[in-house]
Each structure stands twice: as structure tokens, then as C-alpha cells.
Amino acid sequence: MSASVITVETQKDLSHKLIIQRPSAGLSLQGCIRVPGDKSISHRALMLGAIAQGETEIQGLLLGEDPRSTASCFQAMGAEISPLNTELVRVQGIGLGNLQEPVDVLNAGNSGTTLRLMLGLLASHPGRFFTVTGDSSLRSRPMSRVVKPLQQMGAQIWGRKGNSLAPLAIQGQVLKPTHYHSPIASAQVKSCVLLAGLLTEGKTTVTEPALSRDHSERMLRAFGAELSIDPETNSVTVMGPAQLHGQKVIVPGDVSSAAFWLVAGAIVPNSELVVENVGVNPTRTGILEALELMGADIQLENQREVAGEPVADLRVRSSRLKSCTIAGDIVPRMIDEIPILAVAAVFAEGTTIIRDAAELRVKESDRITVMAQQLNKMGAQVSELPDGMEITGGTPLVGTDVDSHTDHRIAMSLAIASLVSTGITTIHRAEAAAISYPDFTATLQKVVSGQ
């Protein structure tokens, strides 16, 4: 028996409208699901496999558009990558320092991770010229945060608005090692500089104000790079030039994708969901800590380690949520999950305050403004702060027309909010979800029908 009506309409411009009508009798979510492979780990497995010596085998790769952009870029520079699938992808590496000069512009699509991390490799390949671009969203996102540290190492990079916006042109150079003190905690900045350091003679160090996700460090070590980590100063050092060797990589489920079901299970009454095989790397579990602060009933089961990454099954049951304040060091560990956390806050008792999240304004959309606007359209009480949001919970939501602004996390967050809204919610440009979660709508239909 279907507990909800979920339909997708394709428009003339091929955009999708996701229409969700909660039945008048309400619904509960039941089931056991798996989420797509971790996006961060999928990107890094493709990149390191491409520049390593020998073959890399990847199981569980995310099949979203972003990893496809990464694969396409590195294929254009000489790496052999088999057709992408979740079962097994083989990457024939060409060896560190051997990326070929592409005959065309490299296109990173919508993927900031692809563009920012790749810049570190391109800048450190002397005698080769590269040009990189992306879609309209990516071309508006700031690249100076990675361009500046690379220039500090001697990179030659040109772009729009003072070398801060794509398209970017890169003339590869022999770089010099550096100790970069990043003003923000960003795994993309850290990873870009470390990747540049792989081909740089000596020690390249990145120090952050707070700990950001550490997938690059874990995978670089697994591929054979020499790294040292100082947890007291949030510093990572890579010794170059490095030797990387192909590995077998098993990609766990993406906790950022699991977050939508954790919040759904928490806010939809009489629900119980199990999300299997989720990566619970401590640099990524800020969302679990935040939901625990709010009183969510989430249990970690079957905890284990897979290919160097901690993994668990997550069981969530509906519960009464309470407000909290999210700020400080936890924010970099859950920056991508804040849109769905804002949905949880709408259904929490009291006023939730999110601070220190100005990074949200330069994601695929200005996620602070867009989430506030769209949730308020549904009847929520959300106020923008310069670096976050103030959300007063307890106001019933009413279905209406909302828009993803072509941001995958906005599209999915609004879909979860609509499950606890009266009437019909129409999410315009819902196809954006495919960026990181191609099967999101199918999984939504599965859990609302209790399959």
C-alpha cells in the first residue's frame, strides 16, 4: 500500500518537478536502505588511481554526475578508466607526474571537488598547459582559496576576477614546498595543496583552524604517500616527490546522503529506518552529533572498518526533537548536511541557531538564503544570519511550490520537509538530486510505502 503520492514530471527544458502529497491520514517511514557511495572518497579514488602506478580497483563508486566529471577529466589526460558502475571500476594509472596535456578544455561540470583538487595536480606538472571550466554554478564559485596557496608555491594560474573564477588556465611549474596556514577549515583546500606537494621536493604542510574531513590523508597513505599528522595543531605534511601505487578501494555509503533519511526518520511520526553500510569517519559525523544534541534516536550498529574507513549501520526512530546551537569546530564536519539539519530544526521545540557556516553562501547555491526562502514559503520561521540561520521550530508546514535552485542538497532537503507538510509540495528543478544521489526519488518512494 502506498502511503504517499510521489510523482515526477519532466518539463520541456528537461527539468523535473517532484510532486509530493502527504496523505491526510499521515504516513510512517519503514525499511532498510543503502545510500550511494561516499562522494568525497569516490572523487579521491578516481584521482589517485589515475596518477598512481599500476591498477586501482574501486567498489561501491558513487555514480552521480560529479564523479563522472572527475573520471572524464582524468581520461582526457591519459588515464584509462573502465565504464563507471557500483560493482567494479578499474583505473589504469599513468604514474605521478605523467598527466598529459589535454587537447581540449577540461570540464568539471558542477563539481567543486573535481576542480579544486585537480588544480593542485595540474599546477605541479611542469611544461604542460591546462584550461579548466565548469557549469554556470561552478564558474561563479570562489577558486582563490586554492589558487592563492598554489601561487605561494610558485604556480602560474590565470582566471576571471583576479584569478578567482573559472575558466582557469594553468601553466604547470616545478613548485616549491610551503607551509600554508589556511584561514578556513576546508578539506578541498587542504587536499589541493597536499596533491600539489606530491610532486614537490621536500615537505609541504597545511595547517587549519579546525579539523576538516581527512579522506585525502587516509587514502594518500593507503596509496603509499609519506604523510605526518599533528592533531594538536591540525597540521598535515606530505613529503615529496612521492610514489603512489594502485590499490583496492571499497567506498562506503555517503553519510551526507544518509543524513536525509536520518532526519526523515526522526521527524516523520512512527517511523523506523535502517541505513546500511554508512561511512562514519569522525571528521564527517558532525551531523550525528548535532542530531543527538537535538534528541534524535539514532543507533550505530555493526560497526566495522572497511579499507581504512570506519563503517556502521544507522538505525533511526522517530522522536521529539529539541532546539540547540550549532557552531564552532563541529561545523566543518557537517557543512554539507546543514540544509537538512535546518529541516530538522523546523520540527524541533524551541529556537535552533546555526553559526560559523558562512561557507554555505558559496556552495552550489547560497544555501543560507535559499533554505530560508524556501522553508519560509512552506510556513517555517527561518531568519538569515550572516554566517548561518536562526530557526524557530513548531510551526506546521504547508505544501506549496518551491525551487531547488539547481542545488542537489536543497532539492532533497525540501523533499524531506514535504513529508511532514499538509497538502501538495511541488519541487521545481528536482533533477539536481542526481548530482550526488541518482536514486533519491526511487528510495523516497520505497520508504514511504514501507517496502
C-alpha positions, 0 to 999 in steps of 0.5 A: 500500500502506498502511503504517499503520492510521489510523482515526477514530471519532466518539463520541456527544458528537461527539468523535473518537478517532484510532486509530493502529497502527504496523505491526510491520514499521515504516513510512517517511514519503514525499511532498510536502505543503502545510500550511494557511495561516499562522494568525497572518497569516490572523487579521491579514488578516481584521482589517485588511481589515475596518477598512481602506478599500476591498477586501482580497483574501486567498489561501491563508486558513487555514480552521480554526475560529479564523479563522472566529471572527475573520471572524464577529466582524468581520461582526457589526460591519459588515464584509462578508466573502465565504464563507471558502475557500483560493482567494479571500476578499474583505473589504469594509472599513468604514474605521478607526474605523467598527466598529459596535456589535454587537447581540449578544455577540461570540464568539471561540470558542477563539481567543486571537488573535481576542480579544486583538487585537480588544480593542485595536480595540474599546477605541479606538472611542469611544461604542460598547459591546462584550461579548466571550466565548469557549469554556470554554478561552478564558474561563479564559485570562489577558486582563490582559496586554492589558487592563492596557496598554489601561487605561494608555491610558485604556480602560474594560474590565470582566471576571471576576477583576479584569478578567482573564477573559472575558466582557469588556465594553468601553466604547470611549474616545478613548485616549491614546498610551503607551509600554508596556514589556511584561514578556513577549515576546508578539506578541498583546500587542504587536499589541493595543496597536499596533491600539489606537494606530491610532486614537490621536493621536500615537505609541504604542510597545511595547517587549519583552524579546525579539523576538516574531513581527512579522506585525502590523508587516509587514502594518500597513505593507503596509496603509499604517500609519506604523510605526518599528522599533528592533531594538536595543531591540525597540521598535515605534511606530505613529503615529496616527490612521492610514489603512489601505487594502485590499490583496492578501494571499497567506498562506503555509503555517503553519510551526507546522503544518509543524513536525509533519511536520518532526519526523515526518520526522526521527524516523520511520526512512527517511523523506523529506518535502517541505513546500511553500510554508512561511512562514519569517519569522525571528521564527517559525523558532525551531523550525528552529533548535532542530531543527538544534541537535538534528541534524535534516536539514532543507533550505530550498529555493526560497526566495522572498518572497511579499507581504512574507513570506519563503517556502521549501520544507522538505525533511526526512530522517530522522536521529539526533537529539541532546539540547540546551537550549532557552531564552532569546530563541529561545523566543518564536519557537517557543512554539507548536511546543514540544509537538512539539519535546518529541516530538522530544526523546523520540527524541533521545540524551541529556537535552533541557531546555526553559526560559523557556516558562512561557507554555505553562501558559496556552495552550489547555491547560497544555501543560507538564503535559499533554505530560508526562502524556501522553508519560509514559503512552506510556513517555517520561521527561518531568519538569515544570519550572516554566517548561518540561520536562526530557526524557530521550530513548531510551526506546521508546514504547508505544501506549496511550490518551491525551487531547488535552485539547481542545488542537489542538497536543497532539492532533497532537503525540501523533499524531506520537509514535504513529508511532514507538510499538509497538502501538495509540495511541488519541487521545481528543478528536482533533477539536481538530486542526481548530482550526488544521489541518482536514486533519491526519488526511487528510495523516497518512494520505497520508504514511504510505502514501507517496502 
